[in-house]
Amino acid sequence: MSSWFIPLPRSLTRPISILVLIAWAGVMASVINRSYLQASANLATDLARYGSTAQWRGVYYRGEKLGFSVSQTVPIDNEDPAKAGFELQEDAELQMALLGATTPAKIRTTARVNRAFELQTFDFSLDPGTGPIKVSGTVDGRTLVISVTSAGSIRTETRELAEPPMLSLNLARRLAGAGLAAGKRYQWSVFDPATLRNAPITVRVGSRELIRAANMPIPAFRVDMEFVGLRTTSWVTDTGEVVREESPMGIISVRETPERARALAVPGQMRKDLLQASAVVPVMAPHTPRLPPLVEPRDVRRLRLRVEGADLSSPDLQGTGQTIAGDIVEIRDVQQASSERGDRDLARYLAPELFIESDAPEIRAEADKAVHGTNGARARAEALTRYVNALIQKKPTVSLPSAREVLRTKIGDCNEHTALFVAMSRAIGIPARIAVGLAFVHGAFYYHAWPEVYIDEGGNRGLWLPVDPTFNQFPADSTHLRLARGGLDKQAAIIPFIGRVKITVLELELAPDATPILVGHATPTAAEISLPLQPPQARWCLPCFLGGHK
């Protein structure tokens, strides 16, 4: 799910909130326990650029330590005013307890802005323990040149933005420069280097309050912000320092001494909370007492649900075995689906993208190997599904899932499986795209990601088929509830749904001799997980690691 989803940080809670939430959504994750805080020499080297004026913050999840961030603003003096400004620096480290294992990740940001804090260049990296993926950018007016480095290769793309971008990294400084006053409201566009898009942010300044941080009361303005559906509250001083920030799901960032900020511990309670927070346990409609219990997902032939708390208006939610009418979703088994008139938009699903590097030689070679000796689009798509399932070691991960990086590490959860499958499918000429939503596992729906592949049946006829290389399903079962399609920028649309979605089962048709599994089964334990629990890389896609999907 890996997905989760990470806006470039200014204070850590906004990006970490989105990181954790997207991870829960099955499109992001957190990686292996390699050179983390235990490697103190490496840590000291990483943080050597921070001086006595740096701001340190501890990050907490429901009162338990999740990690820390450190940031500073360095003036850049130059005789040419156009080249003077500031360098904004931030490092963050976090570790979570997921599926019984400690899962760390490192985030590093460097950005240059002019004296008006307008973005000029940025460098962003996320290291899940297997090596960093780096995103760099240069801004010239509204033109943005982006470079993504993964698996030792650099891919560059130029984009025209509707307006000059800014980073959340310098948002508090910009607020301070504009003058913090109760009642003021701002709306800006913030560039997110994880999704490589501008997104609107709404900022409302409240009253000045006394906030306790670093064992002292500090006067700061309450500032409420909304970004990609995620609402956060910050307390910002007149000089632009963020003293405290609170995000949904109980994530808090607070100013601390360097020693206190770097002290980490991950209690076992956090794992329980994360498991419970990610589940959407369905209820059976009260007016249908004879409705059979929800069952083994592969036995479901038709599922009719009422879905509350999610926006179901997007055209992407219609078709491919799924129909929407108001808040009612019907999902039908696609194993017997018939072909339709050919899709005219297939070219876009054959083209390479920044993180779907279908034109990379190693991706093409691996795809050819996967389908060697197999003929026909359907047979080749199934061979590819089985191959990717067997190729990737299933561990939770926090990363920006690049297909080339996944092929190099051969580690990940549903997001990695999906990115690699889509790239390999396109490499052999079979259109493929990414779907994100919920999948049913052990009595609950969990956030998940999977591919859809186009099966050309000739005569301008064909059909889109959901498949699931993570679960080794061809096609995917009928409990896959799609909420969005596309890359990280599209997947961020599901963030507002997390924690709000309610599902009621209205109708259920099963295959003959189906084996019931009761709805409301307890959150899966380690004993119920189909994989041995080794120290993971940690992305958060629980369905990727549970049994019963074969």
C-alpha positions as CSV (number, residue, x, y, z in Angstrom):
1,M,0.0,0.0,0.0
2,S,3.0,1.5,-0.6
3,S,1.8,5.0,0.2
4,W,1.4,5.3,0.8
5,F,2.4,10.0,0.1
6,I,5.2,12.7,1.6
7,P,5.0,16.5,1.2
8,L,8.4,18.1,1.7
9,P,8.6,18.8,5.4
10,R,8.8,22.2,7.1
11,S,7.9,20.9,10.5
12,L,7.7,17.1,10.5
13,T,4.1,16.3,11.5
14,R,2.5,17.3,8.3
15,P,4.7,15.1,6.1
16,I,4.8,12.4,8.7
17,S,1.1,12.4,9.0
18,I,0.7,12.0,5.2
19,L,3.5,9.5,5.2
20,V,1.8,7.3,7.9
21,L,-1.7,7.8,6.3
22,I,-0.5,7.0,2.8
23,A,1.3,4.1,4.2
24,W,-2.0,2.9,5.8
25,A,-3.5,3.5,2.4
26,G,-1.3,0.9,0.9
27,V,0.6,3.4,-1.4
28,M,3.5,4.3,1.0
29,A,5.6,2.6,3.7
30,S,8.6,2.5,6.0
31,V,11.7,0.3,5.4
32,I,14.2,-2.0,7.0
33,N,16.1,-1.7,10.3
34,R,19.5,-0.9,8.9
35,S,21.9,1.9,10.1
36,Y,19.4,3.8,12.1
37,L,20.0,5.6,15.4
38,Q,21.9,2.6,16.7
39,A,24.6,3.6,14.2
40,S,25.6,6.7,16.1
41,A,28.6,7.5,14.0
42,N,26.5,7.6,10.8
43,L,23.9,9.7,12.6
44,A,26.4,12.2,13.7
45,T,27.7,12.6,10.2
46,D,24.2,13.0,8.8
47,L,23.4,15.8,11.3
48,A,26.8,17.6,11.3
49,R,25.5,20.5,9.3
50,Y,23.2,21.7,12.2
51,G,24.5,24.4,14.5
52,S,23.4,25.9,17.8
53,T,20.5,27.8,16.3
54,A,18.9,24.7,14.8
55,Q,15.3,23.8,15.9
56,W,14.8,20.3,17.2
57,R,11.4,18.6,17.5
58,G,10.2,15.3,18.8
59,V,7.5,13.5,16.9
60,Y,4.9,11.5,18.8
61,Y,2.1,9.2,17.9
62,R,-0.7,9.2,20.5
63,G,1.9,10.1,23.2
64,E,4.6,7.6,22.1
65,K,7.8,8.6,20.4
66,L,7.9,8.2,16.7
67,G,11.0,10.1,15.7
68,F,12.4,13.6,15.4
69,S,13.2,16.4,13.0
70,V,15.9,19.1,13.0
71,S,15.9,22.2,10.8
72,Q,17.7,25.5,10.3
73,T,17.7,28.5,8.0
74,V,21.1,29.6,6.7
75,P,21.5,33.1,5.1
76,I,23.1,33.2,1.7
77,D,24.9,36.6,1.1
78,N,25.8,37.6,-2.4
79,E,26.7,40.9,-4.1
80,D,24.1,40.1,-6.7
81,P,20.7,40.6,-4.9
82,A,19.1,38.0,-7.3
83,K,21.4,35.3,-5.9
84,A,21.1,36.2,-2.2
85,G,18.5,34.5,0.0
86,F,18.4,31.5,2.3
87,E,19.2,27.8,2.4
88,L,16.5,25.8,4.2
89,Q,17.7,22.5,5.7
90,E,15.8,19.7,7.5
91,D,16.5,16.2,8.4
92,A,14.0,13.8,9.9
93,E,14.2,10.3,11.3
94,L,11.3,8.1,12.4
95,Q,10.7,4.6,13.4
96,M,7.5,2.8,13.9
97,A,6.5,-0.6,15.2
98,L,4.6,-2.4,12.5
99,L,3.8,-6.1,12.4
100,G,6.0,-6.6,15.4
101,A,9.1,-5.0,14.0
102,T,10.9,-1.7,14.2
103,T,10.8,0.2,10.9
104,P,13.0,3.3,10.4
105,A,13.2,5.8,7.6
106,K,15.3,9.0,7.0
107,I,14.2,12.1,5.2
108,R,16.5,14.9,4.1
109,T,15.6,18.2,2.6
110,T,17.7,21.1,1.3
111,A,16.0,24.1,-0.5
112,R,17.2,27.5,-1.7
113,V,14.9,30.4,-1.7
114,N,15.4,34.1,-2.5
115,R,14.9,36.9,0.0
116,A,11.2,36.8,-0.6
117,F,11.3,33.0,0.2
118,E,10.4,32.1,-3.3
119,L,11.6,28.6,-4.3
120,Q,14.7,28.4,-6.6
121,T,16.0,24.9,-6.1
122,F,15.4,21.9,-3.8
123,D,16.8,18.4,-3.0
124,F,14.7,15.8,-1.3
125,S,15.6,12.3,-0.4
126,L,13.8,9.4,1.4
127,D,15.9,6.5,2.5
128,P,13.9,3.4,3.7
129,G,17.1,1.6,4.6
130,T,17.8,0.2,1.1
131,G,19.3,3.4,-0.2
132,P,17.8,6.8,-0.9
133,I,15.5,7.9,-3.7
134,K,16.3,11.5,-4.5
135,V,14.1,14.2,-6.1
136,S,15.8,17.4,-7.2
137,G,14.2,20.5,-8.8
138,T,15.1,23.8,-10.3
139,V,12.6,26.6,-10.7
140,D,12.6,29.3,-13.4
141,G,9.4,31.3,-13.0
142,R,6.7,28.7,-13.5
143,T,8.9,26.2,-15.2
144,L,10.1,23.3,-13.1
145,V,12.8,20.9,-14.1
146,I,12.7,17.7,-12.0
147,S,15.3,15.0,-11.7
148,V,14.6,11.7,-9.9
149,T,17.5,9.5,-9.0
150,S,16.8,5.8,-8.2
151,A,18.8,2.6,-8.7
152,G,21.8,4.7,-9.8
153,S,19.9,6.3,-12.8
154,I,18.7,9.8,-13.3
155,R,15.4,10.7,-15.0
156,T,14.6,14.3,-15.8
157,E,11.3,15.9,-16.7
158,T,10.1,19.5,-17.3
159,R,6.8,20.7,-16.1
160,E,4.9,24.0,-16.4
161,L,3.1,25.0,-13.2
162,A,0.0,27.2,-13.0
163,E,1.9,29.4,-10.6
164,P,5.4,29.6,-9.0
165,P,5.8,26.9,-6.4
166,M,6.6,27.2,-2.7
167,L,7.6,24.6,-0.2
168,S,5.9,23.8,3.1
169,L,9.5,23.9,4.5
170,N,9.4,27.8,4.4
171,L,5.7,28.2,5.1
172,A,6.1,29.4,8.7
173,R,8.7,32.0,7.6
174,R,6.4,33.2,4.9
175,L,3.6,33.6,7.4
176,A,5.9,35.6,9.7
177,G,7.0,37.8,6.8
178,A,3.4,38.5,5.9
179,G,2.7,39.4,9.5
180,L,1.0,37.1,11.9
181,A,-2.3,38.5,13.1
182,A,-5.5,36.8,14.4
183,G,-8.1,36.5,11.7
184,K,-5.9,36.5,8.7
185,R,-6.5,33.9,6.0
186,Y,-4.2,32.9,3.2
187,Q,-4.4,30.5,0.2
188,W,-1.2,29.4,-1.5
189,S,0.0,26.6,-3.7
190,V,2.6,24.3,-2.1
191,F,4.8,22.1,-4.2
192,D,5.0,18.5,-3.0
193,P,8.2,16.8,-4.3
194,A,6.8,13.4,-3.5
195,T,3.9,13.8,-5.9
196,L,5.7,16.3,-8.1
197,R,2.6,18.6,-8.1
198,N,1.4,21.9,-6.8
199,A,-1.5,21.6,-4.3
200,P,-3.5,24.3,-2.6
201,I,-3.0,25.0,1.1
202,T,-5.4,27.1,3.1
203,V,-4.0,28.9,6.2
204,R,-6.1,30.5,8.9
205,V,-4.3,32.5,11.7
206,G,-6.0,32.3,15.1
207,S,-5.3,34.0,18.4
208,R,-2.0,34.1,20.3
209,E,-1.6,31.4,23.0
210,L,1.0,30.3,25.5
211,I,2.4,26.9,24.4
212,R,4.7,24.9,26.6
213,A,7.7,23.5,24.8
214,A,11.3,22.6,25.9
215,N,10.1,23.1,29.5
216,M,9.0,26.7,29.1
217,P,5.9,28.6,28.0
218,I,6.3,30.3,24.6
219,P,3.8,32.8,23.0
220,A,2.7,31.6,19.6
221,F,-0.2,32.1,17.1
222,R,-2.5,29.2,16.5
223,V,-2.4,28.4,12.8
224,D,-4.9,26.0,11.1
225,M,-3.9,24.6,7.8
226,E,-5.5,22.3,5.2
227,F,-3.4,20.5,2.6
228,V,-4.6,17.6,0.3
229,G,-7.5,17.1,2.7
230,L,-5.3,16.8,5.7
231,R,-5.9,19.4,8.5
232,T,-3.1,20.3,10.9
233,T,-2.8,22.9,13.7
234,S,0.5,24.7,14.3
235,W,1.7,27.2,16.9
236,V,4.0,29.7,15.2
237,T,6.0,32.5,16.8
238,D,6.4,36.0,15.4
239,T,9.8,35.0,14.0
240,G,8.4,32.0,12.1
241,E,9.4,29.2,14.5
242,V,7.0,26.3,14.8
243,V,6.7,25.4,18.5
244,R,4.2,22.6,18.2
245,E,2.1,21.0,15.5
246,E,-0.8,18.5,15.7
247,S,-2.1,16.4,13.0
248,P,-5.0,13.9,12.6
249,M,-4.6,10.3,14.0
250,G,-2.8,11.6,17.1
251,I,0.5,12.7,15.5
252,I,2.2,15.6,17.3
253,S,5.5,17.5,16.7
254,V,6.9,19.6,19.6
255,R,10.0,21.6,20.2
256,E,12.6,19.8,22.3
257,T,16.2,19.9,23.3
258,P,18.5,18.0,20.8
259,E,19.1,15.3,23.4
260,R,15.5,14.7,24.2
261,A,14.4,14.9,20.5
262,R,16.9,12.2,19.5
263,A,15.9,9.8,22.2
264,L,13.7,7.1,20.6
265,A,11.7,4.2,21.9
266,V,8.9,2.3,20.2
267,P,6.4,0.7,22.7
268,G,4.4,-2.3,21.7
269,Q,1.2,-0.4,22.2
270,M,1.9,1.6,19.0
271,R,1.7,-1.5,16.9
272,K,-1.7,-2.3,18.3
273,D,-2.9,1.2,17.6
274,L,-1.7,1.2,14.0
275,L,-3.3,-2.1,13.3
276,Q,-6.6,-1.0,14.7
277,A,-6.5,2.5,13.1
278,S,-6.0,1.0,9.6
279,A,-9.0,-1.4,9.6
280,V,-12.5,-0.7,8.3
281,V,-14.6,-3.4,9.8
282,P,-17.8,-3.8,7.8
283,V,-21.2,-4.3,9.4
284,M,-24.1,-6.4,7.9
285,A,-27.2,-4.5,7.0
286,P,-29.8,-5.0,9.9
287,H,-32.7,-5.5,7.4
288,T,-31.1,-8.5,5.9
289,P,-30.8,-11.0,8.9
290,R,-30.3,-14.0,6.6
291,L,-27.4,-12.5,4.8
292,P,-24.5,-14.9,5.0
293,P,-21.3,-13.7,6.8
294,L,-18.5,-12.2,4.7
295,V,-16.3,-15.0,3.5
296,E,-13.0,-16.0,2.0
297,P,-12.5,-13.2,-0.6
298,R,-11.9,-15.5,-3.5
299,D,-15.4,-17.0,-2.9
300,V,-17.2,-13.6,-3.4
301,R,-19.0,-13.4,-6.8
302,R,-20.9,-10.1,-6.1
303,L,-20.6,-7.6,-3.3
304,R,-23.0,-4.7,-2.7
305,L,-21.9,-2.1,-0.1
306,R,-22.9,1.2,1.3
307,V,-19.8,3.3,1.6
308,E,-20.0,6.4,3.8
309,G,-17.3,8.9,4.5
310,A,-15.6,8.8,1.0
311,D,-16.1,10.8,-2.1
312,L,-17.4,8.4,-4.7
313,S,-18.1,10.9,-7.5
314,S,-14.9,10.4,-9.6
315,P,-15.4,8.7,-13.0
316,D,-12.4,6.5,-12.1
317,L,-14.6,4.6,-9.7
318,Q,-16.9,3.3,-12.4
319,G,-16.1,0.3,-14.5
320,T,-13.6,-2.6,-14.3
321,G,-16.1,-4.7,-12.3
322,Q,-17.3,-1.8,-10.1
323,T,-20.4,0.4,-10.4
324,I,-21.4,3.4,-8.2
325,A,-24.9,4.8,-7.5
326,G,-24.8,7.5,-4.8
327,D,-23.1,5.9,-1.8
328,I,-23.8,2.3,-3.0
329,V,-21.0,0.3,-4.5
330,E,-21.4,-2.9,-6.4
331,I,-18.4,-5.1,-7.2
332,R,-18.8,-8.1,-9.5
333,D,-16.4,-11.0,-10.1
334,V,-14.5,-10.1,-13.3
335,Q,-13.4,-13.7,-14.1
336,Q,-16.3,-14.0,-16.5
337,A,-16.3,-10.3,-17.7
338,S,-16.9,-9.8,-21.4
339,S,-14.9,-7.5,-23.6
340,E,-16.0,-4.0,-24.5
341,R,-15.3,-1.5,-27.1
342,G,-11.6,-0.7,-27.2
343,D,-10.2,2.0,-24.9
344,R,-9.0,5.0,-27.0
345,D,-6.6,6.2,-24.3
346,L,-4.3,3.3,-24.1
347,A,-1.1,5.1,-25.2
348,R,-0.8,6.9,-21.9
349,Y,-0.8,3.5,-20.1
350,L,2.1,2.3,-22.2
351,A,4.3,5.3,-21.6
352,P,7.1,5.5,-19.0
353,E,6.8,7.8,-16.0
354,L,9.2,9.2,-13.4
355,F,8.6,6.3,-11.1
356,I,7.3,3.8,-13.6
357,E,10.4,3.4,-15.7
358,S,9.1,1.0,-18.3
359,D,11.7,2.0,-20.9
360,A,14.6,1.1,-18.6
361,P,16.7,-1.8,-20.1
362,E,16.7,-3.8,-16.9
363,I,12.9,-3.5,-16.6
364,R,12.4,-4.7,-20.2
365,A,14.8,-7.6,-19.8
366,E,13.1,-8.7,-16.6
367,A,9.6,-8.4,-18.2
368,D,10.8,-10.5,-21.2
369,K,12.1,-13.1,-18.8
370,A,8.8,-13.2,-16.9
371,V,6.7,-13.9,-20.0
372,H,9.2,-16.0,-22.0
373,G,7.4,-18.8,-23.9
374,T,3.9,-17.3,-23.1
375,N,1.6,-16.1,-25.9
376,G,-1.5,-13.9,-25.8
377,A,-2.2,-10.8,-23.7
378,R,-4.2,-12.6,-21.0
379,A,-1.7,-15.4,-20.6
380,R,1.2,-13.0,-20.5
381,A,-0.5,-10.8,-17.9
382,E,-1.1,-13.8,-15.7
383,A,2.5,-15.0,-16.1
384,L,3.6,-11.5,-15.1
385,T,1.4,-11.4,-12.0
386,R,2.8,-14.8,-10.8
387,Y,6.3,-13.7,-11.6
388,V,6.2,-10.4,-9.6
389,N,4.5,-12.1,-6.7
390,A,7.4,-14.6,-6.5
391,L,10.1,-12.1,-7.2
392,I,9.5,-9.6,-4.4
393,Q,10.2,-10.4,-0.7
394,K,7.2,-9.2,1.2
395,K,8.2,-6.7,3.8
396,P,6.4,-3.4,4.9
397,T,8.3,-0.4,3.5
398,V,8.3,3.5,3.5
399,S,9.5,4.7,0.2
400,L,8.8,6.5,-3.0
401,P,8.2,3.4,-5.1
402,S,10.4,3.5,-8.2
403,A,10.0,0.4,-10.4
404,R,13.8,0.3,-11.0
405,E,14.5,0.6,-7.3
406,V,12.0,-2.2,-6.6
407,L,13.7,-4.4,-9.1
408,R,17.1,-3.7,-7.5
409,T,16.0,-4.4,-3.9
410,K,13.3,-7.0,-4.6
411,I,11.7,-6.0,-1.3
412,G,8.4,-4.3,-0.6
413,D,4.6,-4.4,0.0
414,C,1.7,-3.7,-2.3
415,N,3.0,-0.4,-3.6
416,E,6.3,-1.9,-4.7
417,H,4.5,-4.9,-6.3
418,T,2.2,-2.6,-8.2
419,A,4.9,-0.2,-9.4
420,L,7.0,-3.0,-10.7
421,F,4.1,-4.8,-12.3
422,V,2.9,-1.7,-14.1
423,A,6.3,-0.9,-15.4
424,M,7.0,-4.5,-16.6
425,S,3.6,-4.7,-18.2
426,R,4.1,-1.5,-20.2
427,A,7.6,-2.7,-21.2
428,I,6.1,-5.7,-23.0
429,G,3.3,-3.7,-24.6
430,I,0.4,-4.4,-22.3
431,P,-1.3,-1.2,-21.0
432,A,-1.4,-1.1,-17.2
433,R,-2.3,1.5,-14.5
434,I,-2.5,1.8,-10.7
435,A,-5.6,1.4,-8.6
436,V,-5.8,2.2,-4.9
437,G,-8.6,1.5,-2.4
438,L,-9.5,-1.2,0.1
439,A,-9.2,-5.0,0.2
440,F,-10.9,-7.4,2.5
441,V,-8.6,-9.5,4.8
442,H,-9.5,-11.4,8.0
443,G,-12.8,-9.7,8.7
444,A,-11.9,-6.1,7.8
445,F,-11.1,-3.9,4.8
446,Y,-7.5,-2.5,4.7
447,Y,-6.0,0.1,2.5
448,H,-4.2,-1.4,-0.5
449,A,-2.9,-0.9,-4.0
450,W,-3.0,-3.1,-7.1
451,P,-2.7,-2.9,-10.9
452,E,-5.3,-2.9,-13.6
453,V,-4.1,-4.4,-16.9
454,Y,-5.8,-4.1,-20.4
455,I,-6.5,-7.3,-22.2
456,D,-6.7,-6.6,-26.0
457,E,-9.0,-9.3,-27.5
458,G,-8.8,-8.0,-31.1
459,G,-11.3,-6.4,-33.4
460,N,-11.2,-3.1,-31.3
461,R,-12.4,-5.1,-28.3
462,G,-10.9,-5.5,-24.9
463,L,-11.3,-5.0,-21.2
464,W,-9.5,-3.7,-18.1
465,L,-8.8,-6.4,-15.6
466,P,-7.8,-5.8,-11.9
467,V,-5.0,-8.1,-10.9
468,D,-3.1,-8.4,-7.6
469,P,0.6,-9.5,-7.7
470,T,0.9,-8.9,-4.0
471,F,-1.9,-11.6,-3.3
472,N,-0.9,-13.6,-6.4
473,Q,-4.4,-13.2,-7.8
474,F,-5.3,-13.2,-11.5
475,P,-7.8,-11.5,-11.6
476,A,-8.1,-9.8,-8.3
477,D,-11.0,-10.9,-6.1
478,S,-14.3,-9.0,-5.8
479,T,-13.5,-7.5,-2.4
480,H,-11.1,-4.9,-4.0
481,L,-12.9,-1.6,-3.6
482,R,-11.3,1.0,-5.8
483,L,-11.2,4.6,-4.4
484,A,-8.7,6.2,-6.9
485,R,-6.5,5.5,-9.9
486,G,-3.1,6.9,-10.7
487,G,0.3,7.8,-9.2
488,L,1.1,9.4,-5.9
489,D,-0.6,12.7,-6.8
490,K,-3.9,10.8,-7.3
491,Q,-3.4,8.5,-4.4
492,A,-3.2,11.5,-2.0
493,A,-6.9,12.0,-2.7
494,I,-7.8,9.2,-0.4
495,I,-6.1,10.8,2.6
496,P,-9.2,12.5,3.8
497,F,-11.1,9.2,3.8
498,I,-8.8,7.5,6.3
499,G,-10.5,7.1,9.7
500,R,-13.8,8.3,8.3
501,V,-15.0,5.4,6.0
502,K,-17.8,3.2,7.1
503,I,-18.9,0.1,5.2
504,T,-22.2,-1.7,5.4
505,V,-22.6,-5.0,3.5
506,L,-26.0,-4.9,1.8
507,E,-25.8,-8.0,-0.5
508,L,-23.4,-10.8,-0.9
509,E,-23.3,-13.6,-3.5
510,L,-20.9,-16.5,-2.9
511,A,-19.5,-19.3,-5.0
512,P,-20.9,-22.7,-4.3
513,D,-19.4,-24.4,-1.2
514,A,-17.9,-21.1,0.1
515,T,-16.3,-21.2,3.5
516,P,-17.7,-18.5,5.8
517,I,-15.4,-16.2,7.8
518,L,-17.2,-14.1,10.3
519,V,-17.2,-10.3,9.9
520,G,-15.6,-8.5,12.8
521,H,-12.8,-11.0,13.3
522,A,-10.2,-9.5,15.7
523,T,-7.3,-7.6,14.3
524,P,-4.8,-10.2,12.9
525,T,-2.0,-11.2,15.2
526,A,1.5,-12.2,14.3
527,A,0.4,-15.9,14.4
528,E,-2.1,-15.1,11.6
529,I,0.4,-13.4,9.3
530,S,1.5,-15.6,6.4
531,L,5.1,-14.5,6.4
532,P,7.8,-14.9,9.0
533,L,8.3,-11.6,11.0
534,Q,11.8,-10.5,10.3
535,P,13.0,-6.9,11.0
536,P,11.1,-5.2,8.2
537,Q,11.4,-2.3,6.1
538,A,8.2,-0.7,7.0
539,R,5.6,0.4,4.7
540,W,2.1,0.1,5.9
541,C,0.0,-2.3,3.9
542,L,-1.4,-4.8,6.2
543,P,-3.3,-6.9,3.6
544,C,0.0,-7.5,1.8
545,F,1.2,-9.6,4.8
546,L,-1.9,-11.6,5.7
547,G,-2.9,-15.0,4.6
548,G,-6.1,-16.1,2.8
549,H,-5.3,-14.4,-0.5
550,K,-4.0,-17.1,-2.8
